[in-house]
């Protein structure tokens, strides 16, 4: 089999590096999407707790008067 040219070997190395970088970018993007979803879930929980605290405070204020 013929020996690969230097240009071909360099092109393979470049392609390999680009493929690895692309996989890293996809992993980071996936992690970012997951983090955003978790943050939205936490924000919803905080809002629910805030409403619950307001109701409780209103009940206590009403009970003490």
PDBQT receptor file of N, H, CA, C and O in Angstrom, charges set to zero:
ATOM      1  N   UNK A   1       0.842  -1.174   0.000  1.00  0.00    +0.000 N 
ATOM      2  CA  UNK A   1       0.000   0.000   0.000  1.00  0.00    +0.000 C 
ATOM      3  C   UNK A   1       0.893   1.246   0.000  1.00  0.00    +0.000 C 
ATOM      4  O   UNK A   1       1.946   1.258   0.638  1.00  0.00    +0.000 OA
ATOM      5  N   UNK A   2       0.478   2.267  -0.701  1.00  0.00    +0.000 N 
ATOM      6  H   UNK A   2      -0.377   2.257  -1.219  1.00  0.00    +0.000 HD
ATOM      7  CA  UNK A   2       1.274   3.482  -0.822  1.00  0.00    +0.000 C 
ATOM      8  C   UNK A   2       1.308   4.231   0.506  1.00  0.00    +0.000 C 
ATOM      9  O   UNK A   2       0.351   4.216   1.282  1.00  0.00    +0.000 OA
ATOM     10  N   UNK A   3       2.436   4.879   0.738  1.00  0.00    +0.000 N 
ATOM     11  H   UNK A   3       3.213   4.890   0.108  1.00  0.00    +0.000 HD
ATOM     12  CA  UNK A   3       2.597   5.661   1.964  1.00  0.00    +0.000 C 
ATOM     13  C   UNK A   3       1.754   6.936   1.845  1.00  0.00    +0.000 C 
ATOM     14  O   UNK A   3       1.739   7.591   0.803  1.00  0.00    +0.000 OA
ATOM     15  N   UNK A   4       1.064   7.267   2.920  1.00  0.00    +0.000 N 
ATOM     16  H   UNK A   4       1.076   6.735   3.766  1.00  0.00    +0.000 HD
ATOM     17  CA  UNK A   4       0.227   8.468   2.885  1.00  0.00    +0.000 C 
ATOM     18  C   UNK A   4       1.118   9.701   2.832  1.00  0.00    +0.000 C 
ATOM     19  O   UNK A   4       2.186   9.743   3.442  1.00  0.00    +0.000 OA
ATOM     20  N   UNK A   5       0.667  10.680   2.108  1.00  0.00    +0.000 N 
ATOM     21  H   UNK A   5      -0.201  10.646   1.612  1.00  0.00    +0.000 HD
ATOM     22  CA  UNK A   5       1.442  11.916   2.004  1.00  0.00    +0.000 C 
ATOM     23  C   UNK A   5       1.371  12.676   3.324  1.00  0.00    +0.000 C 
ATOM     24  O   UNK A   5       0.486  12.454   4.150  1.00  0.00    +0.000 OA
ATOM     25  N   UNK A   6       2.307  13.556   3.487  1.00  0.00    +0.000 N 
ATOM     26  H   UNK A   6       3.025  13.736   2.816  1.00  0.00    +0.000 HD
ATOM     27  CA  UNK A   6       2.363  14.363   4.711  1.00  0.00    +0.000 C 
ATOM     28  C   UNK A   6       1.101  15.218   4.843  1.00  0.00    +0.000 C 
ATOM     29  O   UNK A   6       0.583  15.414   5.943  1.00  0.00    +0.000 OA
ATOM     30  N   UNK A   7       0.626  15.714   3.730  1.00  0.00    +0.000 N 
ATOM     31  H   UNK A   7       1.046  15.555   2.836  1.00  0.00    +0.000 HD
ATOM     32  CA  UNK A   7      -0.584  16.543   3.727  1.00  0.00    +0.000 C 
ATOM     33  C   UNK A   7      -1.787  15.735   4.224  1.00  0.00    +0.000 C 
ATOM     34  O   UNK A   7      -2.604  16.242   4.992  1.00  0.00    +0.000 OA
ATOM     35  N   UNK A   8      -1.890  14.488   3.788  1.00  0.00    +0.000 N 
ATOM     36  H   UNK A   8      -1.225  14.075   3.164  1.00  0.00    +0.000 HD
ATOM     37  CA  UNK A   8      -2.990  13.633   4.219  1.00  0.00    +0.000 C 
ATOM     38  C   UNK A   8      -2.917  13.377   5.723  1.00  0.00    +0.000 C 
ATOM     39  O   UNK A   8      -3.935  13.419   6.414  1.00  0.00    +0.000 OA
ATOM     40  N   UNK A   9      -1.713  13.111   6.225  1.00  0.00    +0.000 N 
ATOM     41  H   UNK A   9      -0.886  13.076   5.663  1.00  0.00    +0.000 HD
ATOM     42  CA  UNK A   9      -1.558  12.852   7.671  1.00  0.00    +0.000 C 
ATOM     43  C   UNK A   9      -1.940  14.082   8.491  1.00  0.00    +0.000 C 
ATOM     44  O   UNK A   9      -2.609  13.965   9.518  1.00  0.00    +0.000 OA
ATOM     45  N   UNK A  10      -1.520  15.245   8.041  1.00  0.00    +0.000 N 
ATOM     46  H   UNK A  10      -0.977  15.340   7.207  1.00  0.00    +0.000 HD
ATOM     47  CA  UNK A  10      -1.857  16.490   8.744  1.00  0.00    +0.000 C 
ATOM     48  C   UNK A  10      -3.362  16.728   8.689  1.00  0.00    +0.000 C 
ATOM     49  O   UNK A  10      -3.958  17.160   9.676  1.00  0.00    +0.000 OA
ATOM     50  N   UNK A  11      -3.976  16.450   7.548  1.00  0.00    +0.000 N 
ATOM     51  H   UNK A  11      -3.492  16.099   6.746  1.00  0.00    +0.000 HD
ATOM     52  CA  UNK A  11      -5.424  16.641   7.416  1.00  0.00    +0.000 C 
ATOM     53  C   UNK A  11      -6.179  15.723   8.369  1.00  0.00    +0.000 C 
ATOM     54  O   UNK A  11      -7.188  16.124   8.948  1.00  0.00    +0.000 OA
ATOM     55  N   UNK A  12      -5.699  14.500   8.533  1.00  0.00    +0.000 N 
ATOM     56  H   UNK A  12      -4.879  14.174   8.063  1.00  0.00    +0.000 HD
ATOM     57  CA  UNK A  12      -6.335  13.564   9.467  1.00  0.00    +0.000 C 
ATOM     58  C   UNK A  12      -6.222  14.084  10.894  1.00  0.00    +0.000 C 
ATOM     59  O   UNK A  12      -7.181  14.015  11.661  1.00  0.00    +0.000 OA
ATOM     60  N   UNK A  13      -5.047  14.605  11.250  1.00  0.00    +0.000 N 
ATOM     61  H   UNK A  13      -4.268  14.661  10.626  1.00  0.00    +0.000 HD
ATOM     62  CA  UNK A  13      -4.858  15.143  12.614  1.00  0.00    +0.000 C 
ATOM     63  C   UNK A  13      -5.796  16.328  12.861  1.00  0.00    +0.000 C 
ATOM     64  O   UNK A  13      -6.393  16.456  13.930  1.00  0.00    +0.000 OA
ATOM     65  N   UNK A  14      -5.908  17.183  11.855  1.00  0.00    +0.000 N 
ATOM     66  H   UNK A  14      -5.423  17.080  10.987  1.00  0.00    +0.000 HD
ATOM     67  CA  UNK A  14      -6.793  18.347  11.992  1.00  0.00    +0.000 C 
ATOM     68  C   UNK A  14      -8.242  17.890  12.147  1.00  0.00    +0.000 C 
ATOM     69  O   UNK A  14      -8.968  18.400  13.000  1.00  0.00    +0.000 OA
ATOM     70  N   UNK A  15      -8.659  16.934  11.328  1.00  0.00    +0.000 N 
ATOM     71  H   UNK A  15      -8.069  16.519  10.635  1.00  0.00    +0.000 HD
ATOM     72  CA  UNK A  15     -10.021  16.422  11.409  1.00  0.00    +0.000 C 
ATOM     73  C   UNK A  15     -10.309  15.775  12.750  1.00  0.00    +0.000 C 
ATOM     74  O   UNK A  15     -11.395  15.938  13.307  1.00  0.00    +0.000 OA
ATOM     75  N   UNK A  16      -9.327  15.035  13.269  1.00  0.00    +0.000 N 
ATOM     76  H   UNK A  16      -8.445  14.902  12.816  1.00  0.00    +0.000 HD
ATOM     77  CA  UNK A  16      -9.481  14.399  14.577  1.00  0.00    +0.000 C 
ATOM     78  C   UNK A  16      -9.643  15.456  15.668  1.00  0.00    +0.000 C 
ATOM     79  O   UNK A  16     -10.511  15.333  16.532  1.00  0.00    +0.000 OA
ATOM     80  N   UNK A  17      -8.816  16.481  15.629  1.00  0.00    +0.000 N 
ATOM     81  H   UNK A  17      -8.110  16.581  14.928  1.00  0.00    +0.000 HD
ATOM     82  CA  UNK A  17      -8.887  17.550  16.635  1.00  0.00    +0.000 C 
ATOM     83  C   UNK A  17     -10.239  18.266  16.560  1.00  0.00    +0.000 C 
ATOM     84  O   UNK A  17     -10.837  18.587  17.587  1.00  0.00    +0.000 OA
ATOM     85  N   UNK A  18     -10.708  18.510  15.343  1.00  0.00    +0.000 N 
ATOM     86  H   UNK A  18     -10.222  18.249  14.509  1.00  0.00    +0.000 HD
ATOM     87  CA  UNK A  18     -12.005  19.182  15.193  1.00  0.00    +0.000 C 
ATOM     88  C   UNK A  18     -13.137  18.304  15.721  1.00  0.00    +0.000 C 
ATOM     89  O   UNK A  18     -14.072  18.805  16.345  1.00  0.00    +0.000 OA
ATOM     90  N   UNK A  19     -13.056  17.008  15.474  1.00  0.00    +0.000 N 
ATOM     91  H   UNK A  19     -12.296  16.601  14.966  1.00  0.00    +0.000 HD
ATOM     92  CA  UNK A  19     -14.083  16.089  15.969  1.00  0.00    +0.000 C 
ATOM     93  C   UNK A  19     -14.125  16.056  17.479  1.00  0.00    +0.000 C 
ATOM     94  O   UNK A  19     -15.200  16.054  18.079  1.00  0.00    +0.000 OA
ATOM     95  N   UNK A  20     -12.936  16.028  18.107  1.00  0.00    +0.000 N 
ATOM     96  H   UNK A  20     -12.062  16.029  17.620  1.00  0.00    +0.000 HD
ATOM     97  CA  UNK A  20     -12.882  16.027  19.575  1.00  0.00    +0.000 C 
ATOM     98  C   UNK A  20     -13.446  17.326  20.134  1.00  0.00    +0.000 C 
ATOM     99  O   UNK A  20     -14.199  17.315  21.108  1.00  0.00    +0.000 OA
ATOM    100  N   UNK A  21     -13.079  18.448  19.512  1.00  0.00    +0.000 N 
ATOM    101  H   UNK A  21     -12.467  18.457  18.721  1.00  0.00    +0.000 HD
ATOM    102  CA  UNK A  21     -13.580  19.747  19.974  1.00  0.00    +0.000 C 
ATOM    103  C   UNK A  21     -15.096  19.813  19.830  1.00  0.00    +0.000 C 
ATOM    104  O   UNK A  21     -15.783  20.347  20.701  1.00  0.00    +0.000 OA
ATOM    105  N   UNK A  22     -15.615  19.273  18.736  1.00  0.00    +0.000 N 
ATOM    106  H   UNK A  22     -15.057  18.839  18.029  1.00  0.00    +0.000 HD
ATOM    107  CA  UNK A  22     -17.060  19.278  18.508  1.00  0.00    +0.000 C 
ATOM    108  C   UNK A  22     -17.782  18.469  19.585  1.00  0.00    +0.000 C 
ATOM    109  O   UNK A  22     -18.836  18.883  20.069  1.00  0.00    +0.000 OA
ATOM    110  N   UNK A  23     -17.227  17.332  19.958  1.00  0.00    +0.000 N 
ATOM    111  H   UNK A  23     -16.371  16.996  19.565  1.00  0.00    +0.000 HD
ATOM    112  CA  UNK A  23     -17.845  16.513  21.015  1.00  0.00    +0.000 C 
ATOM    113  C   UNK A  23     -17.848  17.255  22.348  1.00  0.00    +0.000 C 
ATOM    114  O   UNK A  23     -18.827  17.199  23.091  1.00  0.00    +0.000 OA
ATOM    115  N   UNK A  24     -16.756  17.948  22.648  1.00  0.00    +0.000 N 
ATOM    116  H   UNK A  24     -15.960  17.994  22.044  1.00  0.00    +0.000 HD
ATOM    117  CA  UNK A  24     -16.686  18.731  23.893  1.00  0.00    +0.000 C 
ATOM    118  C   UNK A  24     -17.745  19.826  23.894  1.00  0.00    +0.000 C 
ATOM    119  O   UNK A  24     -18.418  20.047  24.901  1.00  0.00    +0.000 OA
ATOM    120  N   UNK A  25     -17.888  20.507  22.764  1.00  0.00    +0.000 N 
ATOM    121  H   UNK A  25     -17.341  20.327  21.946  1.00  0.00    +0.000 HD
ATOM    122  CA  UNK A  25     -18.885  21.585  22.660  1.00  0.00    +0.000 C 
ATOM    123  C   UNK A  25     -20.284  21.032  22.879  1.00  0.00    +0.000 C 
ATOM    124  O   UNK A  25     -21.095  21.651  23.568  1.00  0.00    +0.000 OA
ATOM    125  N   UNK A  26     -20.574  19.877  22.301  1.00  0.00    +0.000 N 
ATOM    126  H   UNK A  26     -19.916  19.374  21.741  1.00  0.00    +0.000 HD
ATOM    127  CA  UNK A  26     -21.896  19.276  22.470  1.00  0.00    +0.000 C 
ATOM    128  C   UNK A  26     -22.146  18.907  23.933  1.00  0.00    +0.000 C 
ATOM    129  O   UNK A  26     -23.253  19.091  24.439  1.00  0.00    +0.000 OA
ATOM    130  N   UNK A  27     -21.120  18.386  24.614  1.00  0.00    +0.000 N 
ATOM    131  H   UNK A  27     -20.220  18.237  24.203  1.00  0.00    +0.000 HD
ATOM    132  CA  UNK A  27     -21.277  18.041  26.032  1.00  0.00    +0.000 C 
ATOM    133  C   UNK A  27     -21.550  19.285  26.868  1.00  0.00    +0.000 C 
ATOM    134  O   UNK A  27     -22.412  19.273  27.747  1.00  0.00    +0.000 OA
ATOM    135  N   UNK A  28     -20.808  20.362  26.591  1.00  0.00    +0.000 N 
ATOM    136  H   UNK A  28     -20.108  20.372  25.877  1.00  0.00    +0.000 HD
ATOM    137  CA  UNK A  28     -20.992  21.610  27.339  1.00  0.00    +0.000 C 
ATOM    138  C   UNK A  28     -22.383  22.180  27.081  1.00  0.00    +0.000 C 
ATOM    139  O   UNK A  28     -23.045  22.653  28.004  1.00  0.00    +0.000 OA
ATOM    140  N   UNK A  29     -22.820  22.134  25.835  1.00  0.00    +0.000 N 
ATOM    141  H   UNK A  29     -22.282  21.750  25.085  1.00  0.00    +0.000 HD
ATOM    142  CA  UNK A  29     -24.148  22.654  25.493  1.00  0.00    +0.000 C 
ATOM    143  C   UNK A  29     -25.236  21.850  26.204  1.00  0.00    +0.000 C 
ATOM    144  O   UNK A  29     -26.204  22.414  26.715  1.00  0.00    +0.000 OA
ATOM    145  N   UNK A  30     -25.066  20.527  26.229  1.00  0.00    +0.000 N 
ATOM    146  H   UNK A  30     -24.280  20.069  25.813  1.00  0.00    +0.000 HD
ATOM    147  CA  UNK A  30     -26.039  19.668  26.900  1.00  0.00    +0.000 C 
ATOM    148  C   UNK A  30     -26.064  19.978  28.400  1.00  0.00    +0.000 C 
ATOM    149  O   UNK A  30     -27.134  20.049  29.004  1.00  0.00    +0.000 OA
ATOM    150  N   UNK A  31     -24.885  20.164  28.994  1.00  0.00    +0.000 N 
ATOM    151  H   UNK A  31     -24.016  20.107  28.502  1.00  0.00    +0.000 HD
ATOM    152  CA  UNK A  31     -24.817  20.486  30.419  1.00  0.00    +0.000 C 
ATOM    153  C   UNK A  31     -25.460  21.842  30.696  1.00  0.00    +0.000 C 
ATOM    154  O   UNK A  31     -26.139  22.011  31.709  1.00  0.00    +0.000 OA
ATOM    155  N   UNK A  32     -25.252  22.802  29.808  1.00  0.00    +0.000 N 
ATOM    156  H   UNK A  32     -24.700  22.665  28.985  1.00  0.00    +0.000 HD
ATOM    157  CA  UNK A  32     -25.855  24.124  29.975  1.00  0.00    +0.000 C 
ATOM    158  C   UNK A  32     -27.367  24.061  29.921  1.00  0.00    +0.000 C 
ATOM    159  O   UNK A  32     -28.050  24.727  30.699  1.00  0.00    +0.000 OA
ATOM    160  N   UNK A  33     -27.893  23.263  29.006  1.00  0.00    +0.000 N 
ATOM    161  H   UNK A  33     -27.339  22.722  28.374  1.00  0.00    +0.000 HD
ATOM    162  CA  UNK A  33     -29.340  23.103  28.897  1.00  0.00    +0.000 C 
ATOM    163  C   UNK A  33     -29.907  22.470  30.155  1.00  0.00    +0.000 C 
ATOM    164  O   UNK A  33     -30.950  22.891  30.656  1.00  0.00    +0.000 OA
ATOM    165  N   UNK A  34     -29.218  21.460  30.664  1.00  0.00    +0.000 N 
ATOM    166  H   UNK A  34     -28.370  21.118  30.257  1.00  0.00    +0.000 HD
ATOM    167  CA  UNK A  34     -29.668  20.791  31.888  1.00  0.00    +0.000 C 
ATOM    168  C   UNK A  34     -29.630  21.749  33.072  1.00  0.00    +0.000 C 
ATOM    169  O   UNK A  34     -30.552  21.770  33.887  1.00  0.00    +0.000 OA
ATOM    170  N   UNK A  35     -28.559  22.545  33.166  1.00  0.00    +0.000 N 
ATOM    171  H   UNK A  35     -27.810  22.528  32.504  1.00  0.00    +0.000 HD
ATOM    172  CA  UNK A  35     -28.441  23.504  34.267  1.00  0.00    +0.000 C 
ATOM    173  C   UNK A  35     -29.561  24.533  34.206  1.00  0.00    +0.000 C 
ATOM    174  O   UNK A  35     -30.111  24.914  35.239  1.00  0.00    +0.000 OA
ATOM    175  N   UNK A  36     -29.902  24.984  33.001  1.00  0.00    +0.000 N 
ATOM    176  H   UNK A  36     -29.454  24.674  32.162  1.00  0.00    +0.000 HD
ATOM    177  CA  UNK A  36     -30.983  25.968  32.862  1.00  0.00    +0.000 C 
ATOM    178  C   UNK A  36     -32.314  25.368  33.310  1.00  0.00    +0.000 C 
ATOM    179  O   UNK A  36     -33.108  26.030  33.979  1.00  0.00    +0.000 OA
ATOM    180  N   UNK A  37     -32.551  24.115  32.938  1.00  0.00    +0.000 N 
ATOM    181  H   UNK A  37     -31.906  23.578  32.395  1.00  0.00    +0.000 HD
ATOM    182  CA  UNK A  37     -33.795  23.449  33.332  1.00  0.00    +0.000 C 
ATOM    183  C   UNK A  37     -33.865  23.310  34.854  1.00  0.00    +0.000 C 
ATOM    184  O   UNK A  37     -34.911  23.552  35.456  1.00  0.00    +0.000 OA
ATOM    185  N   UNK A  38     -32.748  22.920  35.471  1.00  0.00    +0.000 N 
ATOM    186  H   UNK A  38     -31.898  22.723  34.982  1.00  0.00    +0.000 HD
ATOM    187  CA  UNK A  38     -32.719  22.783  36.929  1.00  0.00    +0.000 C 
ATOM    188  C   UNK A  38     -32.945  24.134  37.597  1.00  0.00    +0.000 C 
ATOM    189  O   UNK A  38     -33.643  24.220  38.607  1.00  0.00    +0.000 OA
ATOM    190  N   UNK A  39     -32.362  25.181  37.039  1.00  0.00    +0.000 N 
ATOM    191  H   UNK A  39     -31.795  25.111  36.218  1.00  0.00    +0.000 HD
ATOM    192  CA  UNK A  39     -32.538  26.517  37.600  1.00  0.00    +0.000 C 
ATOM    193  C   UNK A  39     -33.999  26.957  37.509  1.00  0.00    +0.000 C 
ATOM    194  O   UNK A  39     -34.526  27.571  38.437  1.00  0.00    +0.000 OA
ATOM    195  N   UNK A  40     -34.648  26.644  36.396  1.00  0.00    +0.000 N 
ATOM    196  H   UNK A  40     -34.220  26.146  35.642  1.00  0.00    +0.000 HD
ATOM    197  CA  UNK A  40     -36.074  26.970  36.251  1.00  0.00    +0.000 C 
ATOM    198  C   UNK A  40     -36.904  26.219  37.292  1.00  0.00    +0.000 C 
ATOM    199  O   UNK A  40     -37.823  26.784  37.885  1.00  0.00    +0.000 OA
ATOM    200  N   UNK A  41     -36.574  24.943  37.510  1.00  0.00    +0.000 N 
ATOM    201  H   UNK A  41     -35.828  24.484  37.028  1.00  0.00    +0.000 HD
ATOM    202  CA  UNK A  41     -37.290  24.154  38.519  1.00  0.00    +0.000 C 
ATOM    203  C   UNK A  41     -37.113  24.751  39.912  1.00  0.00    +0.000 C 
ATOM    204  O   UNK A  41     -38.070  24.832  40.682  1.00  0.00    +0.000 OA
ATOM    205  N   UNK A  42     -35.897  25.168  40.231  1.00  0.00    +0.000 N 
ATOM    206  H   UNK A  42     -35.120  25.103  39.606  1.00  0.00    +0.000 HD
ATOM    207  CA  UNK A  42     -35.627  25.772  41.543  1.00  0.00    +0.000 C 
ATOM    208  C   UNK A  42     -36.400  27.083  41.683  1.00  0.00    +0.000 C 
ATOM    209  O   UNK A  42     -36.943  27.373  42.749  1.00  0.00    +0.000 OA
ATOM    210  N   UNK A  43     -36.449  27.865  40.620  1.00  0.00    +0.000 N 
ATOM    211  H   UNK A  43     -36.008  27.629  39.755  1.00  0.00    +0.000 HD
ATOM    212  CA  UNK A  43     -37.184  29.132  40.667  1.00  0.00    +0.000 C 
ATOM    213  C   UNK A  43     -38.669  28.887  40.933  1.00  0.00    +0.000 C 
ATOM    214  O   UNK A  43     -39.298  29.632  41.684  1.00  0.00    +0.000 OA
ATOM    215  N   UNK A  44     -39.225  27.849  40.322  1.00  0.00    +0.000 N 
ATOM    216  H   UNK A  44     -38.714  27.243  39.712  1.00  0.00    +0.000 HD
ATOM    217  CA  UNK A  44     -40.632  27.510  40.566  1.00  0.00    +0.000 C 
ATOM    218  C   UNK A  44     -40.853  27.110  42.020  1.00  0.00    +0.000 C 
ATOM    219  O   UNK A  44     -41.848  27.498  42.630  1.00  0.00    +0.000 OA
ATOM    220  N   UNK A  45     -39.930  26.338  42.569  1.00  0.00    +0.000 N 
ATOM    221  H   UNK A  45     -39.121  26.023  42.073  1.00  0.00    +0.000 HD
ATOM    222  CA  UNK A  45     -40.049  25.921  43.970  1.00  0.00    +0.000 C 
ATOM    223  C   UNK A  45     -39.975  27.130  44.893  1.00  0.00    +0.000 C 
ATOM    224  O   UNK A  45     -40.721  27.219  45.868  1.00  0.00    +0.000 OA
ATOM    225  N   UNK A  46     -39.076  28.060  44.585  1.00  0.00    +0.000 N 
ATOM    226  H   UNK A  46     -38.470  27.987  43.793  1.00  0.00    +0.000 HD
ATOM    227  CA  UNK A  46     -38.937  29.267  45.407  1.00  0.00    +0.000 C 
ATOM    228  C   UNK A  46     -40.222  30.087  45.357  1.00  0.00    +0.000 C 
ATOM    229  O   UNK A  46     -40.666  30.607  46.380  1.00  0.00    +0.000 OA
ATOM    230  N   UNK A  47     -40.816  30.205  44.182  1.00  0.00    +0.000 N 
ATOM    231  H   UNK A  47     -40.455  29.783  43.351  1.00  0.00    +0.000 HD
ATOM    232  CA  UNK A  47     -42.075  30.946  44.059  1.00  0.00    +0.000 C 
ATOM    233  C   UNK A  47     -43.186  30.284  44.874  1.00  0.00    +0.000 C 
ATOM    234  O   UNK A  47     -43.976  30.965  45.528  1.00  0.00    +0.000 OA
ATOM    235  N   UNK A  48     -43.239  28.960  44.829  1.00  0.00    +0.000 N 
ATOM    236  H   UNK A  48     -42.597  28.407  44.298  1.00  0.00    +0.000 HD
ATOM    237  CA  UNK A  48     -44.254  28.235  45.593  1.00  0.00    +0.000 C 
ATOM    238  C   UNK A  48     -44.056  28.456  47.087  1.00  0.00    +0.000 C 
ATOM    239  O   UNK A  48     -45.022  28.677  47.816  1.00  0.00    +0.000 OA
ATOM    240  N   UNK A  49     -42.814  28.398  47.543  1.00  0.00    +0.000 N 
ATOM    241  H   UNK A  49     -42.029  28.218  46.951  1.00  0.00    +0.000 HD
ATOM    242  CA  UNK A  49     -42.535  28.625  48.965  1.00  0.00    +0.000 C 
ATOM    243  C   UNK A  49     -42.862  30.064  49.369  1.00  0.00    +0.000 C 
ATOM    244  O   UNK A  49     -43.342  30.314  50.475  1.00  0.00    +0.000 OA
ATOM    245  N   UNK A  50     -42.599  30.990  48.475  1.00  0.00    +0.000 N 
ATOM    246  H   UNK A  50     -42.209  30.787  47.577  1.00  0.00    +0.000 HD
ATOM    247  CA  UNK A  50     -42.896  32.399  48.746  1.00  0.00    +0.000 C 
ATOM    248  C   UNK A  50     -44.399  32.601  48.937  1.00  0.00    +0.000 C 
ATOM    249  O   UNK A  50     -44.828  33.279  49.870  1.00  0.00    +0.000 OA
ATOM    250  N   UNK A  51     -45.199  32.001  48.039  1.00  0.00    +0.000 N 
ATOM    251  H   UNK A  51     -44.850  31.450  47.281  1.00  0.00    +0.000 HD
ATOM    252  CA  UNK A  51     -46.667  32.111  48.169  1.00  0.00    +0.000 C 
ATOM    253  C   UNK A  51     -47.133  31.463  49.468  1.00  0.00    +0.000 C 
ATOM    254  O   UNK A  51     -47.999  31.997  50.161  1.00  0.00    +0.000 OA
ATOM    255  N   UNK A  52     -46.555  30.313  49.792  1.00  0.00    +0.000 N 
ATOM    256  H   UNK A  52     -45.851  29.880  49.229  1.00  0.00    +0.000 HD
ATOM    257  CA  UNK A  52     -46.929  29.613  51.018  1.00  0.00    +0.000 C 
ATOM    258  C   UNK A  52     -46.602  30.471  52.240  1.00  0.00    +0.000 C 
ATOM    259  O   UNK A  52     -47.397  30.550  53.177  1.00  0.00    +0.000 OA
ATOM    260  N   UNK A  53     -45.435  31.113  52.229  1.00  0.00    +0.000 N 
ATOM    261  H   UNK A  53     -44.790  31.050  51.468  1.00  0.00    +0.000 HD
ATOM    262  CA  UNK A  53     -45.038  31.970  53.342  1.00  0.00    +0.000 C 
ATOM    263  C   UNK A  53     -45.964  33.172  53.464  1.00  0.00    +0.000 C 
ATOM    264  O   UNK A  53     -46.303  33.581  54.575  1.00  0.00    +0.000 OA
ATOM    265  N   UNK A  54     -46.373  33.738  52.345  1.00  0.00    +0.000 N 
ATOM    266  H   UNK A  54     -46.098  33.406  51.443  1.00  0.00    +0.000 HD
ATOM    267  CA  UNK A  54     -47.288  34.876  52.379  1.00  0.00    +0.000 C 
ATOM    268  C   UNK A  54     -48.640  34.472  52.974  1.00  0.00    +0.000 C 
ATOM    269  O   UNK A  54     -49.215  35.208  53.775  1.00  0.00    +0.000 OA
ATOM    270  N   UNK A  55     -49.140  33.302  52.579  1.00  0.00    +0.000 N 
ATOM    271  H   UNK A  55     -48.673  32.704  51.928  1.00  0.00    +0.000 HD
ATOM    272  CA  UNK A  55     -50.408  32.824  53.122  1.00  0.00    +0.000 C 
ATOM    273  C   UNK A  55     -50.299  32.602  54.624  1.00  0.00    +0.000 C 
ATOM    274  O   UNK A  55     -51.188  32.982  55.386  1.00  0.00    +0.000 OA
ATOM    275  N   UNK A  56     -49.199  31.982  55.040  1.00  0.00    +0.000 N 
ATOM    276  H   UNK A  56     -48.477  31.674  54.421  1.00  0.00    +0.000 HD
ATOM    277  CA  UNK A  56     -49.007  31.712  56.471  1.00  0.00    +0.000 C 
ATOM    278  C   UNK A  56     -48.903  33.012  57.257  1.00  0.00    +0.000 C 
ATOM    279  O   UNK A  56     -49.497  33.141  58.328  1.00  0.00    +0.000 OA
ATOM    280  N   UNK A  57     -48.154  33.971  56.732  1.00  0.00    +0.000 N 
ATOM    281  H   UNK A  57     -47.672  33.866  55.862  1.00  0.00    +0.000 HD
ATOM    282  CA  UNK A  57     -48.013  35.263  57.403  1.00  0.00    +0.000 C 
ATOM    283  C   UNK A  57     -49.362  35.960  57.510  1.00  0.00    +0.000 C 
ATOM    284  O   UNK A  57     -49.676  36.562  58.536  1.00  0.00    +0.000 OA
ATOM    285  N   UNK A  58     -50.152  35.879  56.455  1.00  0.00    +0.000 N 
ATOM    286  H   UNK A  58     -49.897  35.390  55.621  1.00  0.00    +0.000 HD
ATOM    287  CA  UNK A  58     -51.475  36.494  56.470  1.00  0.00    +0.000 C 
ATOM    288  C   UNK A  58     -52.372  35.834  57.520  1.00  0.00    +0.000 C 
ATOM    289  O   UNK A  58     -53.107  36.508  58.243  1.00  0.00    +0.000 OA
ATOM    290  N   UNK A  59     -52.294  34.484  57.588  1.00  0.00    +0.000 N 
ATOM    291  H   UNK A  59     -51.697  33.937  57.001  1.00  0.00    +0.000 HD
ATOM    292  CA  UNK A  59     -53.091  33.752  58.579  1.00  0.00    +0.000 C 
ATOM    293  C   UNK A  59     -52.679  34.116  60.005  1.00  0.00    +0.000 C 
ATOM    294  O   UNK A  59     -53.529  34.314  60.874  1.00  0.00    +0.000 OA
ATOM    295  N   UNK A  60     -51.368  34.203  60.238  1.00  0.00    +0.000 N 
ATOM    296  H   UNK A  60     -50.677  34.043  59.533  1.00  0.00    +0.000 HD
ATOM    297  CA  UNK A  60     -50.887  34.547  61.571  1.00  0.00    +0.000 C 
ATOM    298  C   UNK A  60     -51.276  35.977  61.953  1.00  0.00    +0.000 C 
ATOM    299  O   UNK A  60     -51.675  36.244  63.086  1.00  0.00    +0.000 OA
ATOM    300  N   UNK A  61     -51.154  36.877  60.998  1.00  0.00    +0.000 N 
ATOM    301  H   UNK A  61     -50.830  36.659  60.077  1.00  0.00    +0.000 HD
ATOM    302  CA  UNK A  61     -51.507  38.269  61.259  1.00  0.00    +0.000 C 
ATOM    303  C   UNK A  61     -52.994  38.371  61.594  1.00  0.00    +0.000 C 
ATOM    304  O   UNK A  61     -53.384  39.118  62.491  1.00  0.00    +0.000 OA
ATOM    305  N   UNK A  62     -53.809  37.628  60.880  1.00  0.00    +0.000 N 
ATOM    306  H   UNK A  62     -53.492  37.021  60.151  1.00  0.00    +0.000 HD
ATOM    307  CA  UNK A  62     -55.247  37.615  61.098  1.00  0.00    +0.000 C 
ATOM    308  C   UNK A  62     -55.570  36.992  62.465  1.00  0.00    +0.000 C 
ATOM    309  O   UNK A  62     -56.466  37.470  63.160  1.00  0.00    +0.000 OA
ATOM    310  N   UNK A  63     -54.866  35.956  62.848  1.00  0.00    +0.000 N 
ATOM    311  H   UNK A  63     -54.138  35.567  62.283  1.00  0.00    +0.000 HD
ATOM    312  CA  UNK A  63     -55.107  35.257  64.104  1.00  0.00    +0.000 C 
ATOM    313  C   UNK A  63     -54.709  36.127  65.296  1.00  0.00    +0.000 C 
ATOM    314  O   UNK A  63     -55.345  36.058  66.348  1.00  0.00    +0.000 OA
ATOM    315  N   UNK A  64     -53.667  36.942  65.146  1.00  0.00    +0.000 N 
ATOM    316  H   UNK A  64     -53.150  36.998  64.292  1.00  0.00    +0.000 HD
ATOM    317  CA  UNK A  64     -53.190  37.755  66.256  1.00  0.00    +0.000 C 
ATOM    318  C   UNK A  64     -54.021  39.020  66.457  1.00  0.00    +0.000 C 
ATOM    319  O   UNK A  64     -53.954  39.632  67.523  1.00  0.00    +0.000 OA
ATOM    320  N   UNK A  65     -54.794  39.418  65.465  1.00  0.00    +0.000 N 
ATOM    321  H   UNK A  65     -54.848  38.920  64.599  1.00  0.00    +0.000 HD
ATOM    322  CA  UNK A  65     -55.588  40.635  65.629  1.00  0.00    +0.000 C 
ATOM    323  C   UNK A  65     -56.972  40.354  66.134  1.00  0.00    +0.000 C 
ATOM    324  O   UNK A  65     -57.760  41.281  66.322  1.00  0.00    +0.000 OA
TER     325      UNK A  65
